[in-house]
Amino acid sequence: MTQLGRFAHITKKELKACRIVQDSVFHRADPTSGQPRQTTAAPVDTGVFLTLDEPDEEARKMVVMGERTCFLHAAMRGSHPSQVHIARSNHANGGFK
């Protein structure tokens, strides 16, 4: 969002509003399948919504430029496998399972 605002400022476009909506979807294995309980994450789905008095093509150009100049997008452009382990607290004995 920072890069979208900067690009609008530099190109003298009046960006009235910018909203980003991100959906994260997780899938958990069926516990009755006999498989270990694993949860997988789908790629994050991101939607960018701009309010400005410019043609749609200018809005598309702004989103593309924002993506190209975003440090996070550059860092996460490739595949980055992750492994997360979660432990439940067992309050009965004060420890973790």
Backbone as ProteinMPNN parsed JSONL, in Angstrom:
{"seq_chain_A": "MTQLGRFAHITKKELKACRIVQDSVFHRADPTSGQPRQTTAAPVDTGVFLTLDEPDEEARKMVVMGERTCFLHAAMRGSHPSQVHIARSNHANGGFK", "coords_chain_A": {"N_chain_A": [[0.821, -1.182, 0.0], [1.988, 1.176, 0.688], [3.723, 1.652, -1.45], [1.891, 2.025, -3.517], [0.671, 4.42, -2.749], [2.905, 6.121, -2.814], [3.601, 5.999, -5.542], [1.299, 7.145, -6.684], [1.513, 9.726, -5.617], [3.955, 10.642, -6.745], [3.329, 10.577, -9.49], [1.371, 12.393, -9.552], [-1.338, 11.683, -9.248], [-4.615, 11.603, -7.975], [-5.198, 9.666, -5.476], [-7.848, 8.49, -3.966], [-8.721, 6.48, -2.219], [-7.467, 3.406, -0.93], [-7.601, -0.008, -0.677], [-6.858, -3.167, 0.651], [-7.573, -6.547, 0.517], [-7.081, -9.602, 1.999], [-7.24, -13.072, 1.754], [-6.818, -15.971, 3.582], [-6.482, -19.41, 3.365], [-6.826, -22.481, 4.961], [-6.269, -25.974, 5.113], [-7.282, -28.84, 6.766], [-6.33, -32.153, 7.544], [-8.56, -34.929, 7.432], [-9.481, -36.27, 10.479], [-10.404, -38.871, 10.725], [-9.273, -40.295, 8.742], [-7.03, -41.765, 9.242], [-4.597, -40.753, 8.675], [-1.731, -38.758, 9.654], [-2.424, -35.84, 11.612], [-2.437, -33.181, 9.744], [-2.049, -29.836, 8.647], [-2.483, -27.774, 5.889], [-1.542, -24.85, 4.064], [-3.089, -22.739, 1.747], [-2.094, -20.673, -1.066], [-1.965, -17.169, -0.321], [-4.667, -15.121, -1.141], [-4.894, -12.084, -2.669], [-6.579, -9.047, -2.959], [-6.745, -5.891, -4.513], [-8.09, -2.722, -4.122], [-8.846, 0.269, -5.573], [-9.689, 3.705, -5.369], [-10.056, 6.203, -7.545], [-9.994, 9.024, -9.774], [-9.413, 8.18, -12.516], [-8.767, 6.495, -15.643], [-9.408, 2.919, -15.978], [-7.123, 1.63, -16.941], [-5.02, 3.203, -15.97], [-5.259, 2.686, -13.246], [-4.634, -0.052, -13.201], [-1.976, 0.104, -14.057], [-0.881, 1.446, -11.895], [-1.18, -0.463, -9.838], [0.461, -2.542, -10.809], [2.955, -1.249, -10.836], [3.224, -0.71, -8.104], [3.459, -3.334, -7.121], [5.831, -4.146, -8.364], [7.724, -2.523, -7.124], [7.665, -3.145, -4.476], [9.229, -4.265, -1.591], [8.617, -6.56, -0.072], [7.148, -8.125, -1.899], [9.2, -8.656, -3.723], [10.946, -10.151, -2.134], [9.389, -12.38, -1.546], [8.782, -13.586, -3.931], [9.528, -16.099, -4.888], [9.267, -19.648, -4.059], [8.75, -20.516, -0.711], [9.092, -22.805, 1.427], [7.61, -23.715, 4.518], [7.693, -24.859, 7.909], [5.677, -25.524, 10.562], [5.253, -26.101, 13.962], [3.013, -27.023, 16.456], [2.225, -26.979, 19.857], [0.097, -28.166, 22.377], [-0.89, -26.779, 25.447], [-0.677, -28.514, 28.484], [-2.371, -28.126, 31.078], [-2.911, -29.547, 33.379], [-0.652, -30.934, 34.334], [1.125, -28.906, 34.22], [2.84, -28.751, 32.07], [3.803, -29.258, 28.594], [2.268, -31.023, 25.939]], "CA_chain_A": [[0.0, 0.0, 0.0], [2.899, 2.326, 0.723], [4.229, 1.901, -2.803], [0.784, 2.578, -4.315], [0.556, 5.832, -2.365], [4.077, 6.853, -3.326], [3.49, 6.114, -6.995], [0.248, 8.131, -6.956], [2.051, 11.053, -5.292], [4.989, 10.994, -7.732], [2.703, 10.791, -10.797], [0.354, 13.426, -9.346], [-2.691, 11.111, -9.357], [-5.333, 11.737, -6.706], [-5.651, 8.371, -4.979], [-8.797, 8.824, -2.903], [-8.759, 5.382, -1.25], [-6.772, 2.172, -1.32], [-7.929, -1.077, 0.249], [-6.339, -4.483, 0.305], [-8.244, -7.64, 1.209], [-6.325, -10.838, 1.843], [-7.882, -14.276, 2.262], [-5.924, -17.104, 3.845], [-7.261, -20.64, 3.472], [-6.073, -23.592, 5.532], [-6.95, -27.259, 4.977], [-6.849, -29.78, 7.795], [-6.607, -33.536, 7.175], [-9.673, -35.564, 8.122], [-8.92, -37.095, 11.549], [-10.86, -40.264, 10.606], [-8.611, -40.913, 7.588], [-5.883, -42.55, 9.668], [-3.389, -39.991, 8.346], [-1.349, -37.805, 10.703], [-3.18, -34.581, 11.539], [-1.635, -32.139, 9.111], [-2.766, -28.685, 8.104], [-1.748, -27.126, 4.811], [-1.996, -23.495, 3.756], [-3.174, -22.366, 0.326], [-1.512, -19.338, -1.279], [-2.798, -16.036, 0.101], [-5.339, -14.445, -2.253], [-4.902, -10.655, -2.358], [-7.336, -8.157, -3.851], [-6.42, -4.471, -4.316], [-9.214, -1.895, -4.551], [-8.447, 1.673, -5.617], [-10.686, 4.712, -5.735], [-9.4, 7.362, -8.133], [-10.645, 9.547, -10.98], [-8.536, 7.878, -13.645], [-9.232, 5.316, -16.373], [-9.022, 1.62, -15.429], [-5.746, 1.316, -17.339], [-4.128, 3.9, -15.028], [-5.324, 1.944, -11.981], [-3.847, -1.278, -13.41], [-0.568, 0.518, -14.111], [-0.505, 1.789, -10.531], [-1.048, -1.713, -9.077], [1.65, -3.236, -11.31], [4.13, -0.52, -10.36], [3.311, -0.954, -6.668], [3.962, -4.699, -6.933], [7.232, -4.201, -8.813], [8.612, -1.76, -6.248], [7.456, -3.573, -3.092], [10.311, -5.125, -1.115], [8.058, -7.851, 0.348], [6.862, -8.898, -3.109], [10.47, -9.108, -4.281], [11.489, -11.194, -1.262], [8.523, -13.56, -1.51], [8.419, -13.961, -5.299], [9.75, -17.534, -5.077], [8.631, -20.561, -3.124], [9.404, -20.529, 0.591], [8.423, -23.799, 2.261], [7.67, -23.466, 5.954], [7.243, -25.934, 8.77], [5.213, -24.961, 11.826], [4.884, -27.121, 14.941], [2.165, -26.444, 17.494], [2.073, -27.822, 21.024], [-0.984, -27.753, 23.267], [-0.53, -26.713, 26.855], [-1.359, -29.468, 29.344], [-2.388, -27.395, 32.354], [-3.029, -30.469, 34.504], [0.67, -31.195, 34.932], [1.944, -27.711, 34.082], [3.78, -28.864, 30.959], [3.278, -29.291, 27.242], [2.183, -32.338, 25.295]], "C_chain_A": [[0.871, 1.255, 0.0], [3.365, 2.674, -0.679], [3.131, 2.461, -3.703], [0.618, 4.066, -4.018], [1.704, 6.667, -2.886], [3.995, 7.063, -4.827], [2.439, 7.151, -7.376], [0.771, 9.55, -6.699], [3.041, 11.518, -6.35], [4.363, 11.333, -9.083], [1.554, 11.795, -10.729], [-1.069, 12.932, -9.646], [-3.347, 11.238, -7.991], [-5.912, 10.376, -6.323], [-6.537, 8.642, -3.771], [-8.856, 7.75, -1.824], [-8.036, 4.174, -1.823], [-7.086, 1.135, -0.246], [-7.34, -2.374, -0.258], [-7.081, -5.499, 1.159], [-7.448, -8.906, 0.936], [-7.092, -11.981, 2.499], [-6.839, -15.365, 2.411], [-6.79, -18.327, 4.069], [-6.335, -21.743, 3.975], [-6.918, -24.855, 5.412], [-6.386, -28.207, 6.022], [-7.251, -31.186, 7.376], [-7.744, -34.083, 8.024], [-9.117, -36.495, 9.204], [-9.342, -38.564, 11.454], [-10.157, -40.996, 9.469], [-7.438, -41.814, 7.985], [-4.558, -41.872, 9.36], [-3.012, -39.101, 9.539], [-2.11, -36.499, 10.516], [-2.265, -33.49, 11.001], [-2.55, -31.037, 8.596], [-1.889, -28.067, 7.03], [-2.367, -25.758, 4.542], [-2.002, -23.3, 2.248], [-2.486, -21.011, 0.158], [-2.492, -18.242, -0.849], [-3.358, -15.355, -1.146], [-5.489, -12.97, -1.87], [-5.678, -9.886, -3.416], [-7.004, -6.714, -3.502], [-7.568, -3.653, -4.905], [-8.808, -0.43, -4.444], [-9.649, 2.541, -5.964], [-9.917, 5.923, -6.232], [-10.134, 7.76, -9.406], [-9.715, 9.397, -12.171], [-9.141, 6.679, -14.382], [-8.714, 4.02, -15.728], [-7.575, 1.27, -15.752], [-4.729, 1.989, -16.417], [-4.108, 3.183, -13.681], [-4.513, 0.658, -12.087], [-2.352, -0.967, -13.395], [-0.05, 0.817, -12.701], [-0.29, 0.517, -9.689], [0.198, -2.476, -9.509], [2.916, -2.551, -10.794], [4.308, -0.715, -8.854], [3.884, -2.327, -6.375], [5.438, -4.787, -7.292], [8.198, -3.513, -7.866], [8.472, -2.146, -4.783], [8.552, -4.559, -2.681], [9.788, -6.499, -0.705], [7.737, -8.72, -0.86], [8.155, -9.452, -3.716], [11.041, -10.263, -3.455], [10.688, -12.482, -1.35], [8.118, -14.053, -2.9], [8.559, -15.464, -5.54], [8.979, -18.361, -4.062], [9.438, -20.61, -1.83], [8.692, -21.522, 1.502], [8.631, -23.491, 3.747], [7.207, -24.704, 6.699], [6.898, -25.309, 10.109], [4.803, -26.115, 12.724], [4.117, -26.425, 16.061], [2.054, -27.451, 18.631], [0.946, -27.274, 21.888], [-0.472, -27.745, 24.698], [-1.348, -27.744, 27.622], [-1.33, -28.876, 30.741], [-2.454, -28.329, 33.559], [-1.686, -30.758, 35.155], [1.631, -30.029, 34.726], [2.918, -27.749, 32.912], [3.094, -28.811, 29.628], [3.234, -30.723, 26.764], [2.909, -32.299, 23.996]], "O_chain_A": [[0.527, 2.264, -0.614], [3.401, 3.845, -1.058], [3.412, 3.291, -4.567], [0.445, 4.872, -4.932], [1.504, 7.791, -3.347], [4.278, 8.15, -5.332], [2.658, 7.949, -8.287], [0.5, 10.465, -7.478], [2.975, 12.66, -6.804], [4.807, 12.265, -9.754], [0.853, 12.021, -11.715], [-1.887, 13.655, -10.216], [-2.706, 11.006, -6.967], [-6.983, 9.989, -6.792], [-6.05, 8.978, -2.692], [-9.022, 8.065, -0.645], [-8.003, 3.958, -3.035], [-6.865, 1.369, 0.942], [-7.329, -2.639, -1.46], [-7.204, -5.335, 2.373], [-7.175, -9.242, -0.216], [-7.536, -11.876, 3.643], [-6.075, -15.645, 1.487], [-7.725, -18.293, 4.868], [-5.219, -21.915, 3.486], [-8.136, -24.814, 5.587], [-5.171, -28.36, 6.15], [-8.369, -31.404, 6.91], [-7.872, -33.738, 9.199], [-8.361, -37.414, 8.891], [-8.691, -39.422, 12.051], [-10.407, -42.181, 9.247], [-6.911, -42.547, 7.147], [-3.503, -42.373, 9.749], [-3.873, -38.735, 10.339], [-2.403, -36.1, 9.388], [-1.426, -32.951, 11.723], [-3.676, -31.288, 8.167], [-0.694, -27.86, 7.237], [-3.558, -25.543, 4.764], [-1.044, -23.652, 1.559], [-2.315, -20.279, 1.133], [-3.704, -18.388, -1.004], [-2.622, -15.052, -2.085], [-6.132, -12.644, -0.872], [-5.458, -10.057, -4.615], [-6.983, -6.349, -2.327], [-7.968, -3.866, -6.05], [-8.469, 0.054, -3.364], [-10.509, 2.152, -6.754], [-9.219, 6.59, -5.468], [-10.808, 6.943, -10.034], [-9.284, 10.388, -12.761], [-9.937, 5.934, -13.81], [-7.705, 4.03, -15.022], [-6.879, 0.678, -14.927], [-3.688, 1.405, -16.116], [-3.058, 3.082, -13.046], [-3.781, 0.312, -11.16], [-1.563, -1.694, -12.79], [1.085, 0.478, -12.364], [0.668, 0.435, -8.92], [0.92, -3.004, -8.663], [3.849, -3.226, -10.359], [5.434, -0.869, -8.383], [4.71, -2.473, -5.474], [6.209, -5.44, -6.588], [9.372, -3.879, -7.808], [9.103, -1.528, -3.926], [8.768, -5.569, -3.351], [10.447, -7.506, -0.963], [8.018, -9.918, -0.854], [8.187, -10.595, -4.169], [11.555, -11.234, -4.009], [11.256, -13.569, -1.24], [7.197, -14.86, -3.021], [7.792, -16.041, -6.311], [8.153, -17.845, -3.31], [10.663, -20.731, -1.857], [7.799, -21.144, 2.261], [9.707, -23.059, 4.16], [6.424, -25.499, 6.179], [7.73, -24.642, 10.722], [4.08, -27.013, 12.29], [4.526, -25.372, 16.549], [1.817, -28.636, 18.398], [0.85, -26.067, 22.106], [0.297, -28.621, 25.097], [-2.561, -27.843, 27.441], [-0.385, -29.094, 31.499], [-2.082, -27.926, 34.662], [-1.584, -30.82, 36.381], [2.82, -30.146, 35.023], [3.749, -26.85, 32.783], [1.947, -28.378, 29.523], [4.072, -31.541, 27.145], [2.963, -33.304, 23.288]]}, "name": "protein", "num_of_chains": 1, "seq": "MTQLGRFAHITKKELKACRIVQDSVFHRADPTSGQPRQTTAAPVDTGVFLTLDEPDEEARKMVVMGERTCFLHAAMRGSHPSQVHIARSNHANGGFK"}
